[in-house]
Amino acid sequence: MKISFKKLGPGLLFAGAAIGVSHLVQSTRAGADFGYGLIWALILVHIFKYPFFQFAPRYALATGESLLDGYKKMGKGVLIAYFILTFTTMFTIQTTVTIVTAGIASSLFGNLISSEIWAVIILSICALILIKGKYSFLDQIMKIIVITLTVSTIIAVVLALKTNTLPLSFAQKLPENTLEIGFLIAFMGWMPAPLDISVWQSLWALEKQKVNKDYDVKSSLFDFNVGYLATIIIGIGFMALGALVMFQSGSTFSDKAGEFSNQLISMYTKSLGNWSYLIIGIAAFTTMFSTTLTTLDASPRTMARTSELLFGSFSKHNYLWWIGILIVGTVSIFFFLGSEMGLLIKVATIISFLTAPFYAIINYKLISSKHTPIEWRPSLRMHVLSCLGILFLIGFSIWYLTTL
């Protein structure tokens, strides 16, 4: 099957949304604290989450409707549960990605403006882009962003390996104490992304088909696989950088957004040279800005669509109303807890992991149900992988809860 570059889009948009806090922050911390000891967790969580993300474009293009429409067909209670879960998590998610974006912006401009002010500026710019309806420009440059970040990460790792004088140890580690287990769950919570992003993926796939009629189920799955592979490569890359630069160095990453961003960008410059500081800083900022913009669009859009399905009313003002609520909530949390970046990231990622079994189960039930055409229902291999994935997510959630 021949796939043109033009048919790539939602899969790379998924990668752009995923390659944010989970990679820039969590993967780097994993490498700094455990070396290469958590590669097993990164690989396993990608394998076991894969089916539930992949079911999104599969269902959307096989049926012509989003996962939200499918949830309603499964019973109004499922859609209500989604509404409640999204409402209770979207503020911490938006705050978390905005904090990191603001921290990087503050670092790039020499800390002339505080992270709090940068957060307000960034959210205002994102809101203006969405209100003006010019979000499409991001979709057009996402290919460049993801490719640039992938290449720069690989180059940085190769150069860091060349300058490394310590022996490499790939001994895998299983966290033992409560603190380490908590980090492991947080690490897997957003690796490569929270499972509720599958809903966004279904909406993006339908939007792509509107502008490209040849974008069918097969091309969407290839597109998604390309984006998913990018998240794995970059995730391992950031873990390697953390391991090569910070592991056993006696240094630890700061929980403050500005200081952490300086440490993060410095990892690249230590490998590539000081000349790369601005280039890498802009690449990191662009990546996080795209994540901030994506989440600011996707959460209100899904809440607006969910409101339409539940209450039968929808308008452009409904979408704008949800954007306003999200911005107000985000700014409020930021000003009260902005200095606690580490805490907010931990809370947001752990909540995402604990709610993952819900999304895994309903996505699996929907794609296997009568609502999906027979030819696009999962194969035996995907059925097995889905069941193992559900057990994996539930098992680790129970393990974490029993250690509290």
C-alpha positions as CSV (number, residue, x, y, z in Angstrom):
1,M,0.0,0.0,0.0
2,K,1.5,3.3,-1.1
3,I,0.9,6.2,1.3
4,S,1.7,9.8,0.3
5,F,3.3,12.2,2.7
6,K,0.2,14.4,2.3
7,K,-1.9,11.7,4.0
8,L,0.1,12.0,7.2
9,G,-1.5,14.3,9.6
10,P,-3.5,13.2,12.6
11,G,-0.9,10.6,13.5
12,L,1.8,13.3,13.7
13,L,-0.6,15.6,15.4
14,F,-1.0,12.8,18.0
15,A,2.8,12.6,18.3
16,G,2.9,16.4,18.7
17,A,0.4,16.3,21.5
18,A,2.0,13.3,23.1
19,I,5.6,14.5,22.9
20,G,5.3,17.0,25.7
21,V,5.4,16.5,29.5
22,S,5.7,12.8,29.2
23,H,8.9,13.0,27.1
24,L,10.5,16.4,27.9
25,V,9.9,16.0,31.7
26,Q,9.1,12.4,32.7
27,S,11.4,10.5,30.4
28,T,14.3,12.8,31.2
29,R,13.6,12.4,35.0
30,A,13.5,8.6,34.5
31,G,16.9,8.6,32.9
32,A,18.4,11.0,35.5
33,D,17.0,8.9,38.5
34,F,17.2,5.3,37.1
35,G,19.6,5.5,34.2
36,Y,18.3,3.0,31.6
37,G,16.6,1.0,34.3
38,L,13.0,1.9,33.2
39,I,13.3,1.2,29.5
40,W,11.2,-1.9,30.2
41,A,8.4,0.4,31.5
42,L,8.6,2.7,28.5
43,I,8.4,-0.2,26.0
44,L,5.6,-2.1,27.9
45,V,3.4,0.9,28.3
46,H,3.7,1.7,24.6
47,I,2.8,-1.9,23.7
48,F,-0.1,-2.3,26.0
49,K,-1.6,1.2,25.3
50,Y,-1.2,0.8,21.6
51,P,-4.5,-1.0,20.8
52,F,-6.7,1.6,22.6
53,F,-5.1,4.5,20.8
54,Q,-5.2,2.7,17.4
55,F,-8.9,1.9,17.8
56,A,-9.7,5.6,17.6
57,P,-8.9,6.3,13.9
58,R,-10.0,2.8,13.1
59,Y,-13.5,3.4,14.5
60,A,-13.8,6.9,13.3
61,L,-13.1,6.2,9.6
62,A,-14.8,2.9,9.6
63,T,-18.1,4.5,10.9
64,G,-17.8,8.2,10.0
65,E,-18.3,9.2,13.7
66,S,-16.1,10.0,16.7
67,L,-15.6,7.8,19.7
68,L,-17.9,10.1,21.6
69,D,-20.8,9.1,19.3
70,G,-19.8,5.5,19.9
71,Y,-19.8,6.0,23.7
72,K,-23.4,7.2,23.5
73,K,-24.4,4.1,21.6
74,M,-22.9,2.0,24.4
75,G,-25.2,3.8,26.9
76,K,-25.7,7.3,28.2
77,G,-23.9,6.3,31.4
78,V,-20.6,5.8,29.6
79,L,-20.8,9.3,28.1
80,I,-21.7,10.8,31.5
81,A,-18.7,9.1,33.0
82,Y,-16.5,10.5,30.2
83,F,-17.9,14.0,30.9
84,I,-17.2,13.8,34.6
85,L,-13.7,12.4,34.1
86,T,-12.7,15.0,31.5
87,F,-14.1,17.8,33.6
88,T,-12.1,16.7,36.7
89,T,-8.8,16.2,34.8
90,M,-8.7,18.8,32.1
91,F,-7.6,21.6,34.4
92,T,-4.6,19.8,35.9
93,I,-3.6,18.6,32.4
94,Q,-3.8,22.1,30.9
95,T,-2.0,23.6,33.8
96,T,0.8,21.0,33.6
97,V,1.6,21.5,29.9
98,T,1.3,25.3,30.3
99,I,3.7,25.3,33.2
100,V,6.4,23.6,31.2
101,T,5.8,25.8,28.1
102,A,6.0,28.9,30.3
103,G,9.2,27.7,31.9
104,I,10.9,27.1,28.6
105,A,9.7,30.6,27.3
106,S,11.1,32.2,30.5
107,S,14.5,30.4,30.0
108,L,14.7,31.4,26.3
109,F,14.1,35.1,27.2
110,G,16.5,35.2,30.1
111,N,13.9,35.2,32.8
112,L,12.9,38.8,32.0
113,I,9.2,37.8,32.6
114,S,8.0,35.4,35.3
115,S,6.6,32.0,34.4
116,E,3.2,33.1,35.7
117,I,3.0,36.0,33.3
118,W,4.3,33.8,30.5
119,A,1.5,31.4,31.2
120,V,-1.1,34.1,30.8
121,I,0.5,35.3,27.6
122,I,0.8,31.8,26.1
123,L,-2.8,30.9,27.0
124,S,-4.0,34.3,25.5
125,I,-2.2,33.6,22.2
126,C,-3.6,30.1,22.0
127,A,-7.1,31.3,22.7
128,L,-6.8,34.0,20.0
129,I,-5.5,31.4,17.5
130,L,-8.5,29.1,18.2
131,I,-11.1,31.9,18.3
132,K,-9.8,33.2,14.9
133,G,-10.1,29.7,13.6
134,K,-6.4,29.5,12.5
135,Y,-5.4,26.3,14.3
136,S,-5.0,24.6,10.9
137,F,-1.6,26.3,10.5
138,L,-0.2,24.0,13.3
139,D,-1.4,20.9,11.5
140,Q,0.6,22.0,8.4
141,I,3.9,22.5,10.3
142,M,3.5,19.5,12.7
143,K,5.4,17.3,10.3
144,I,8.4,19.7,10.5
145,I,8.2,19.9,14.3
146,V,8.1,16.2,14.9
147,I,10.8,15.4,12.4
148,T,13.0,18.2,13.7
149,L,12.7,17.1,17.3
150,T,13.3,13.5,16.4
151,V,16.5,14.2,14.4
152,S,17.8,16.7,17.0
153,T,17.2,14.2,19.8
154,I,19.0,11.4,18.0
155,I,22.0,13.7,17.2
156,A,22.2,14.8,20.8
157,V,22.2,11.2,22.1
158,V,24.8,10.1,19.6
159,L,27.1,13.0,20.6
160,A,26.5,12.5,24.3
161,L,27.5,8.8,23.8
162,K,30.7,9.9,22.2
163,T,31.7,12.1,25.1
164,N,30.5,9.6,27.7
165,T,33.3,8.0,29.7
166,L,31.3,5.9,32.1
167,P,30.3,2.3,31.4
168,L,26.7,1.8,30.1
169,S,24.5,-0.4,32.2
170,F,21.2,-1.6,30.9
171,A,20.2,-3.5,34.0
172,Q,16.5,-3.1,34.4
173,K,15.1,-1.9,37.8
174,L,11.8,-2.4,39.5
175,P,11.0,0.5,41.9
176,E,10.7,-0.6,45.5
177,N,9.7,2.2,47.9
178,T,6.5,4.2,47.7
179,L,8.2,7.3,46.2
180,E,9.8,5.2,43.4
181,I,6.5,3.4,42.7
182,G,4.7,6.7,42.6
183,F,7.2,8.0,40.0
184,L,6.8,4.8,37.9
185,I,3.0,5.2,37.8
186,A,3.4,8.9,37.0
187,F,5.9,8.0,34.2
188,M,3.6,5.5,32.6
189,G,0.5,7.7,33.1
190,W,1.4,10.1,30.3
191,M,3.7,7.7,28.3
192,P,3.2,8.2,25.4
193,A,0.0,10.1,26.4
194,P,-3.2,9.9,28.5
195,L,-5.6,7.4,27.0
196,D,-8.4,10.0,26.7
197,I,-6.4,11.5,23.8
198,S,-7.8,8.6,21.8
199,V,-11.1,10.7,21.7
200,W,-9.2,13.6,20.2
201,Q,-7.5,11.3,17.7
202,S,-10.9,10.2,16.4
203,L,-12.0,13.8,15.9
204,W,-8.7,14.7,14.1
205,A,-9.1,11.7,11.8
206,L,-12.6,12.9,10.8
207,E,-11.3,16.4,10.2
208,K,-8.5,15.1,8.0
209,Q,-11.0,13.1,5.9
210,K,-12.9,16.3,5.2
211,V,-9.9,17.9,3.5
212,N,-8.6,14.6,2.0
213,K,-11.2,12.2,0.8
214,D,-8.6,9.5,0.2
215,Y,-7.8,9.4,3.9
216,D,-9.4,6.0,4.7
217,V,-9.0,3.5,7.5
218,K,-5.8,1.9,6.1
219,S,-4.0,5.2,5.5
220,S,-5.1,6.5,8.9
221,L,-3.6,3.4,10.6
222,F,-0.3,3.9,8.7
223,D,-0.3,7.5,9.7
224,F,-1.0,6.7,13.3
225,N,1.8,4.0,13.4
226,V,4.3,6.6,12.1
227,G,3.4,9.0,14.9
228,Y,3.4,6.3,17.5
229,L,6.9,5.1,16.5
230,A,8.1,8.7,16.8
231,T,6.9,8.9,20.4
232,I,8.9,5.7,21.2
233,I,12.1,6.9,19.6
234,I,12.0,10.3,21.2
235,G,11.0,8.8,24.6
236,I,14.0,6.6,24.6
237,G,16.1,9.5,23.4
238,F,15.2,11.7,26.3
239,M,15.7,8.9,28.8
240,A,19.1,8.3,27.3
241,L,20.0,12.0,27.6
242,G,18.9,12.0,31.3
243,A,21.0,9.0,31.9
244,L,24.1,10.2,30.1
245,V,24.0,13.8,31.6
246,M,22.4,13.5,35.0
247,F,22.5,9.9,36.2
248,Q,24.9,9.4,39.2
249,S,26.1,13.0,38.7
250,G,24.9,14.1,42.1
251,S,22.5,16.6,40.4
252,T,18.8,16.4,40.4
253,F,16.1,18.2,38.4
254,S,14.3,21.1,39.9
255,D,10.5,21.1,40.5
256,K,10.4,24.7,39.5
257,A,9.4,25.3,35.8
258,G,12.1,27.9,35.0
259,E,15.0,26.0,36.6
260,F,13.9,22.7,35.1
261,S,13.7,24.2,31.6
262,N,17.2,25.6,31.9
263,Q,18.5,22.2,33.0
264,L,16.6,20.5,30.2
265,I,18.0,22.7,27.4
266,S,21.4,22.5,28.9
267,M,21.4,18.8,28.4
268,Y,21.3,19.4,24.6
269,T,23.9,22.1,24.7
270,K,26.3,19.9,26.7
271,S,26.1,17.4,23.8
272,L,25.8,19.7,20.8
273,G,27.6,22.8,22.0
274,N,26.5,26.3,23.1
275,W,25.7,27.2,19.6
276,S,22.6,24.9,19.7
277,Y,21.0,26.5,22.8
278,L,18.6,28.8,20.9
279,I,17.8,26.2,18.2
280,I,17.0,23.5,20.8
281,G,15.2,25.9,23.0
282,I,12.9,27.0,20.1
283,A,12.3,23.4,19.1
284,A,11.4,22.4,22.7
285,F,9.2,25.5,23.1
286,T,7.4,24.9,19.8
287,T,6.8,21.3,20.8
288,M,5.3,22.3,24.2
289,F,3.4,25.2,22.6
290,S,1.8,22.8,20.2
291,T,0.8,20.6,23.1
292,T,-0.6,23.6,25.0
293,L,-2.6,24.7,22.0
294,T,-3.8,21.2,21.2
295,T,-5.1,20.6,24.7
296,L,-6.7,24.0,24.9
297,D,-8.6,23.1,21.7
298,A,-9.3,19.5,22.3
299,S,-10.7,19.5,25.8
300,P,-13.3,22.2,25.1
301,R,-14.1,20.7,21.8
302,T,-14.8,17.3,23.3
303,M,-16.7,18.8,26.2
304,A,-18.8,20.8,23.7
305,R,-19.5,17.7,21.6
306,T,-20.3,15.7,24.7
307,S,-22.7,18.4,25.9
308,E,-24.4,18.3,22.5
309,L,-24.8,14.5,22.7
310,L,-26.1,14.6,26.3
311,F,-28.2,17.7,26.2
312,G,-29.0,18.2,22.6
313,S,-27.6,21.7,22.2
314,F,-24.5,22.9,20.5
315,S,-23.2,26.2,19.2
316,K,-19.9,27.9,18.6
317,H,-20.5,29.8,21.8
318,N,-20.6,26.5,23.7
319,Y,-17.1,25.7,22.5
320,L,-15.9,29.2,23.4
321,W,-17.5,29.0,26.8
322,W,-15.6,25.9,27.6
323,I,-12.3,27.5,26.4
324,G,-13.0,30.4,28.9
325,I,-13.7,28.0,31.7
326,L,-10.5,26.1,31.0
327,I,-8.4,29.2,30.9
328,V,-9.8,30.6,34.1
329,G,-9.3,27.3,35.9
330,T,-5.8,26.9,34.5
331,V,-4.6,30.4,35.5
332,S,-6.1,30.0,39.0
333,I,-4.3,26.8,39.6
334,F,-1.1,28.2,38.1
335,F,-1.0,31.2,40.4
336,F,-1.8,29.2,43.5
337,L,0.4,26.2,42.7
338,G,2.7,27.3,39.8
339,S,5.8,26.8,41.9
340,E,4.9,23.2,42.5
341,M,5.5,22.0,39.0
342,G,6.7,18.6,40.2
343,L,3.6,18.1,42.3
344,L,1.2,19.1,39.6
345,I,2.8,16.8,37.0
346,K,2.7,13.9,39.5
347,V,-1.0,14.5,40.3
348,A,-2.0,14.9,36.6
349,T,0.0,11.8,35.4
350,I,-1.1,9.5,38.2
351,I,-4.8,10.5,37.7
352,S,-4.3,9.7,34.0
353,F,-2.9,6.3,34.7
354,L,-5.6,5.4,37.2
355,T,-8.3,6.4,34.7
356,A,-6.6,4.6,31.8
357,P,-8.4,1.2,32.5
358,F,-11.8,3.0,31.9
359,Y,-10.8,4.3,28.5
360,A,-9.1,1.0,27.6
361,I,-12.2,-1.1,28.4
362,I,-14.8,1.2,26.7
363,N,-12.6,1.6,23.5
364,Y,-12.1,-2.2,23.3
365,K,-15.8,-2.9,23.9
366,L,-16.8,-0.3,21.2
367,I,-14.4,-1.5,18.5
368,S,-15.5,-5.1,19.2
369,S,-19.2,-4.3,19.2
370,K,-22.0,-4.3,16.6
371,H,-21.4,-0.6,16.1
372,T,-18.2,-1.3,14.2
373,P,-18.3,-2.9,10.8
374,I,-17.1,-6.6,11.0
375,E,-14.1,-6.0,8.6
376,W,-12.6,-3.4,11.0
377,R,-13.1,-5.2,14.2
378,P,-9.9,-6.4,16.0
379,S,-8.0,-9.5,14.8
380,L,-7.4,-12.3,17.3
381,R,-3.9,-10.9,17.9
382,M,-5.4,-7.5,18.7
383,H,-8.0,-9.1,21.0
384,V,-5.2,-10.8,22.9
385,L,-3.1,-7.7,23.1
386,S,-6.1,-5.6,24.3
387,C,-7.0,-8.1,27.1
388,L,-3.3,-8.1,28.2
389,G,-3.3,-4.3,28.1
390,I,-6.3,-4.0,30.2
391,L,-4.9,-6.4,32.8
392,F,-1.6,-4.5,32.7
393,L,-3.3,-1.2,33.4
394,I,-5.5,-2.5,36.1
395,G,-2.7,-4.5,37.7
396,F,-0.3,-1.6,38.0
397,S,-3.1,0.7,39.3
398,I,-3.9,-1.8,42.1
399,W,-0.2,-2.2,42.9
400,Y,0.2,1.5,43.2
401,L,-3.0,1.9,45.4
402,T,-1.8,-0.9,47.7
403,T,1.5,0.9,48.4
404,L,-0.1,4.2,49.5
